[in-house]
């Protein structure tokens, strides 16, 4: 299912919300009506939480079906909650706390920012049980903001090069394409949430953008 809905009052839905094929982690202050939209669209359980006491969950964490990597400032109660959800929990050993902005991952692989240390790379690989490759996208280190990837497909910034698209195909093990959301926003990771079942994109997204999202994330096959 694909929807364009105003969930958090601005286009940056992916900054506040983190979704896998099993759960969506949303801020405590998200109203129940919006949480229900996420539950129905992504077909997951919705869990209210925080990371490092912040509502910016999507910026401060990255997750797949195996685990979650979080800001080093994560609170003990948050770690306990994530572990109770069945996730391996690891904190990144870096001054770069916005893990969700600098890492994109599914169950097959991860692309991480080149400035992350080897220790950080190893922790990401172990927690998510994937191989990670360090590479910039569109000349930028904010990989997680420029890529939305699931276990069925990926949408990558319209500014990505053909070699970067091919890298994403190799690392994530799925097909994908370039695109934008919200009337031309290339930060597709920051302005959407998605899993294998569905996606929610910025409310201002156009019809052509929605069609590209649907194709890139592999939802067209669901219609047959």
Number of C-alpha atoms within 10 A of each C-alpha: 15 17 17 18 20 16 22 18 10 12 24 23 24 29 25 25 29 26 25 26 20 16 21 23 22 24 22 13 11 15 12 11 10 14 20 15 16 27 16 14 18 27 19 20 17 20 17 15 21 25 23 21 14 14 20 21 26 31 27 28 30 27 27 29 18 17 24 22 27 28 24 19 15 21 13 9 14 17 20 12 16 17 14 10 13 12 20 20 23 21 20 25 17 14 10 14 20 23 28 29 26 27 29 28 28 29 21 18 23 26 25 27 23 17 13 18 14 11 12 18 22 15 18 29 19 18 19 27 20 20 18 23 18 18 18 18 26 16 11 14 20 24 31 32 28 31 31 30 29 29 24 18 25 29 28 30 24 19 16 20 15 11 10 16 19 14 16 28 17 13 18 27 17 19 20 25 21 21 26 26 30 21 14 14 18 21 26 30 32 29 27 28 28 28 28 19 22 22 24 25 29 28 20 17 21 16 11 13 18 22 14 19 31 20 18 23 27 22 20 12 9 9 5 5
